Amino acid sequence: MNEMSTLWAVVFAAVLLAGVLTKLYLSWRQVRHVAAHRDQVPAGFSESISLQAHQKAADYTLAKARVGTLELAWSTGILLGWTLLGGLSQLNELIANSALGQWGALAQQVALVAAFALIGGLLDLPFSWYSTFRVEQRFDFNKMSTGLWLADLLKSTLVGALIGLPIVALIIWLMGSTGSLWWLWAWAAWMGFNLLILVLYPTVIAPLFNRFEPLQDEQLKTRVTALMQRCGFSAKGLFVMDGSKRSAHANAYFTGFGAAKRVVFYDTLLKQLSPGEVDAVLAHELGHFRHKHIVQRIGVMFALSLGALALLGWLSQQLWFYTGLGVQPNVGSPNDALALLLFLLAVPVFGYFVSPVSAHLSRRHEFQADAYACQQTSGTDLSSALLKLYKDNASTLTPDPVFARFYYSHPPASERLAKMGAQTMVTNP
């Protein structure tokens, strides 16, 4: 390697090490803090959360943290294997020397991306299985059989191939065929693809995995419809999803884009919450739309994608970018797929340290959505709904403050409910 390649390898390794040490430190803080508060329900929650439920949440958090530490070691080893230890270069050479190498440059590059994704998925399977059938099972959240888990795996792989391979082929073709500003064309294609998925997901993709039935509860339907009309929101339908066939966790969400928007309730959510509480949870989601959080996030995604592709456009022309990460570029044939895969491997290493900014903005959005829900419905109902969801999802009430600031996309329960209580007093003096 030349001097620039060596420097790039050292920088990559140093940032990766810093990220791993930071993750281990934050995990250690979280484990220590949750364990230290395991035996006493926090003040303000003792009347609504039992000690048994509080301890279950603590134990669930600790179990996930232990698995997360093992997964961190595993994923770091895999990343080093792909990059500095030359795994991606060897895979590229293997495909180039196989029959696939005779199919043309584009087919060879798409095959490299497909092989990389398949191997990566297989390497992730042990932790996916353990999380589902050991951790989730232990805390009575998992409702999946092995057969359903395997069926989901097969369907997600096929859907990923049918949807992912064409867009990968298109981007690689654009990289090699549209000149130095290929990244502008690729960005337009990528954004168009994402918008198409937003439209297709509710009616084409999601029904492959779950059953969606129109909401039958007339009382709840009337309440929800009145709330949406009051908030100036329209949706194509109200649906109940059979989430209970996979997990005991509860949720509700909006999906789709434009006229294709749908409101989806997990059946587990409807079993746990009263109509007023469901109303309040939905009002929170409507708050995201009222404050244009979804549009803002899409806009940020568009901007970051454009910047990332522009950066990739420059890096793909630098020899040190390849050799510094353990890859020998192809001689006499395109390196677009190699550049794309190396970029996807390197970006999370450097992007990790930006995650607190993203988490902070997300928490601010959640506070705004809570305030909107308190204005449109009962703040008391929203508080009680969130308490039930914290309890039923075994979410810890005592996260480490530093860990929460770094990772949490939603405010900790104590902060969220305290602010909600103040807003309720202002709304209903």
N, C-alpha and C positions, 0 to 999 in steps of 0.2 A: 504494500500500500504506500501511496505517496503521503506527504505531510498533511495535506488537506483531508485525505481519507482517514488518517490516524486521528486527527483532531476531531472529526465528526464522530468516529467510533467512541472516543473518550467522552465527548459531550453526551452522546446518547446513553452510554453506560452510566455516567454520573447522574443524569436526570432520572434514569430508570431506578437507580439505587436510592436516590433521594425520595422518589415516589413510594417505593416499597417500604422504606423506613418510616415515612410519614403515615402510611396506611397502618403499619404495625403499631406505631405509637398511638394513633387515634383509636384503633381497635382495643388496645390495652387500656386506654382511658375509659372507653365505653364499658368494657367488661368490669373494670374495677368499680366504676361508679354505680352501675346497675346492681352488681353483687352487694355492694355496701348498703344499698337501700332496699334490698329484697324483702326484709322482714318487717317493714312498716309501710302502710299505705300513706302516701303524701297527704299533708294537711289540705283539706278542701275536697278530697276525694273519698274520704272514709265512709260517707253515707251512701255513696253510689257504687263504689268498687270494693269488693270483699278482699280480705287478705289472700284468700286462695286464688282469686283471679289475678291479683297483683303479682303473686309469686309465679303463677303460670306465665305471665307476660315476661317476667324477669328471666325465667328459665328458658323460654323460647328465644329471647334475645341473645342469651349466652350461648345457646346451642348453635344458632345461626352464626354467631361471631367465631366460634371454634371452627366450623366448617369453612367460613370465609377465610380464615387464616391459612388453612390447608389449600384452599382453592387459589389463594394469592401465590403461594409457593409454586403450585402446579402451573398456573398461567404464566408466571414469570419465567419458569424454566422453558416452557413452550415458546415464549417470545424470544428468548435467547437462542433457542434451537433454530427457529426460523431465520433469525437475523445473524448475529455475530458468529454463530457456530456453523452457518452455511446451509441450513436446511432448505431454504427457499431456492437457493442456487442449485442445489442437488435435485430438487423436484423439477425445476425448469430444465435441467440437463436431461433428466430421465424422460420427460415428455418429448423433448426435442429429438431424442434418439429412438423413440418408439414409433409405432405406425402413425400415431397422431401427428408426428412431425412432418409427415408427407401430405397432410391435408391442406396445407397452406398456412401462411403466417397468422391470419385471423383465427382460424380454427384452433391452431396450436395455442394461441394466447388465451382464448376462451377456455380451452381445456385446462390450462394452468390455473386459472381462477377457480374453475369448478373443482379441480382436485384439491386445491388449497382449502376451499370452503368445506368440502366433504371430510377431509382429514381433520380440520379444526372442529367440525361438529362431532366427529367420533371421539376426539380427545376430550371434549366437554361432557360427553354422555355419563361417565361415572358420577360426576357431581350432580348432574341433573337427576339421575336415578336416586342417588343418596338423599338429596334434598327432598324429593317427593316421597319416597318410601321409607325413609328413616326419620328425618326431622319433622316433616309435615305430618307423617303418620303418628309419630310419638305424641304430638299435641292435638290429635284428633281433627286435623284440618284436611288431610288428604282423603278424597273419596274415589280416587281413580283406581281401577284395576290395572294389572300389568298389561292386559290386552288393550285397554283404552290408551294407556301411555304409549304403547308401541304403535297403535293406529294413528295417534296424534303425531308421533315422530315421522311416520311414513307420509302422512298427508302434508305436514309442514315442509318436508324435504321436497316433495313433488311440486307443491305450490311455489316454494322458493326457486326451484329450477325453472318452472314454466314462466315465472314472472322475472326472476333475476337474470337468467342467462341472456335473454334478448336485450335487456338494457345494458348489461355488461358488454355484449357484442357491439352494440351501437356506440357506446362510449369509446371502446378500444378502436373501433373503425374511425370515429371522429378524431381521435388522438393522432392517428396515422395518415389521415386523408384531408384535413382541413387547414393545414398550415400552422404557423406559430400561435395563432389565436384560437386554436382548437378548443381551449378551455371555455371560451364564451359559448360555443355551440354545445359543448358537453353540459355546461351549466343550464342552458335552455332546455336540453333534453331531460336532464335530471329533475328540474323543477316541474316540467310537464308530466313526467312520470309520477312524481309525488302527488300532484293534484289529481291525476287519474286514479291513483290508489285510494285517495280520500273519498272519491265518488264510488269506486267499485267495492271497497271493503265491506260496507254494511250489507249489501245485497248479494255479493258474489263470494267473497272470501270468508267472512265470519260464519255464514251458515254451513260451511264445510265442517266446522268444529263444534258448533252449538246449535241448539234449537231455539228459535225466536218466535214467540207467540204474542199476538196483540194483548194488551192489558185488559183483563176481564173485569176487574173490580170497578164497578160503575161509580161508586162513591169516590174512590181514589182518582179515577179518570176525570171526574168532574172537577175535583180540586186542582189536579195538575193542569188541566186545560184552562181553567180560570186563571191560575197563576201565570201560565205562559202568555195568555192574552193580556193580562195586566202588565207584564214585562215587555210586551211587544215582540214576543218570540214565536216563531212558527216552526213546526217540525212535521215530517212526513208521517210519523206515527209514534205511538207509545208501545214499547215491546218489553216482554219479560224473557230473560235468558236463563237457561237451565244451568246456571253456574254450579249448582249443588252436586252435579254429577262428577265434578272434578275437585271441588274444594268447598270448605265451610266458610271461607272468607267471603265478605259481602262488599258490594260496590254498586255504583250507578254511574252512567256516563252518557255523553253525547257522542255521536259518531256521524260521519258523513260530511258533506260539504255542500253549501248552497241549498238547493231545493231537496237534496237527498239526506238532510239531517234527520237523525232519529234519536229518540230518548230511549235508553235501554236500562232496565232495572234487573239486577241479579235477583233470582227467586229467593235467595238467602236473605237479601236486604228486606224484601217485602215481608218475610216471616218475622224479622227481628224488630222492625220499626212500626210505629203507629202511623196512620195517614198524615197527621200533622207533622210528624218527624220526617216522613218521606218528602212532604211538601217543602220542608226547610232545607233538606239536602239538595233537592232539585233547584231551589232558589239560589243556593250557593253556586251550583254549576252555571245557572243563568247569569250570575254575577260576573263570571269569567267572560261571557259574551258581552254583557253590558259595558264592561271596562275594556273590551276589545283585546283581551289577553291572548286569545287564540290567533287573531290577526297579527298581533305583535310578535308572537312566537314564530309564526310562519315567516314574517318579514325578517326576523333575526336569522332563521334557518336559511333563507334565501341569500342573505348577505354573507353569512359565514361560509356557505357552500361556494359562493362566487370567489371569495378570498382564498379558500382552500384549493380550489381548482386552479386559480391563477398561480398560487405557490407551487402546486404540483407541476404546472406547465414549465416553471423555471427549474425546479429540482430535477425533473426528468431529463434535462439536458446536461446535468452535472455528473461527471464520472464518479466523483467522490461520494455522491449520494448512494450509489450502488455499492461500490467497493468498501466504503466505510461500514456498511451494514451486512457485510459478508456475501455479497452477490457479485458474480462475474457477469457483466452484461453480455448479451448475444452479439456476436460479430457477424455483420452482414444480414441481420434480420432485426425486426422491431423489438424494442424493450418496453413497450407501453404497458403491458400487463404486469411486468416486474415492477415498474415505477409505481403503478397504481397500488399493488399489494404492499410494497415497502412503505408507501405513504400511509396506508390504512393501519399498518403495524406501528409506525412511528408517532402518528398524530396523538393517539390516546396517552402516550408516555408524557408528552409535553402539555397536552390539554388538561391533564389531571389537576394541575395547579390552578386552573381557571374555574374548576367546579364550584368553589365557594361563592364565586360571583353569581353563577347561574342559580345556585341554591338560594342565595339571598333574594334575588329577583323573584324567584318562585314563591318564597315565603311571603314577600310583600303582596304578590297577587292573591295569595290565599287569604290574607287579612282583608284585602279589599273585597273579595268575594263573600267573606263572612259578614262584613259590614252591610253589603247589599242584601244578603239573605235576612239579616236582622231587620232591615227596613221593610222588606216585602212580606215576611212571615213572622213567626214567633221566634225570638232569640232563645227563649226557654226551650222550645222544641228542637232548635238546632243544637243547643248545648246537650240536651239529653240524647239526641241522635248520635252525636259525636262520641259521647261517653259510652253508649252501647257499642259503637263500632270499635272504639279503642279496646273495650273489654272483649268483644267477640273475635277480634282479629289479634288479640294478645299483643297489643302495641304497648311498649313500656311507657310508664308515666314518669320515669326518672332517667332520661338519657343524659349522658355527659354533655355539659353545655358546649364545649369545644367541638366535640364530635357532631353535635346537632348543627352548629353553625357551619361546619364544613360540608356536611352531607345532606341534611334534612331539606327536602323540597317543601314540606309542610311544617308549620311552627309546632314546637312541642306542645303537648296538651295543656300544660299549666299556663303557658303564655297565651295560647289561643283562646281558652275558655275565660281567662281573666279579662282579656280585651273584649271578648264577646259579651261578658257580663256588664262591662262598663258601657258598651254600646246599647245594650238592652235597656239600661237605666236611663240613658239619654233619650232613647226612642219612646220608652214608656215610663215617664217620671211619675 
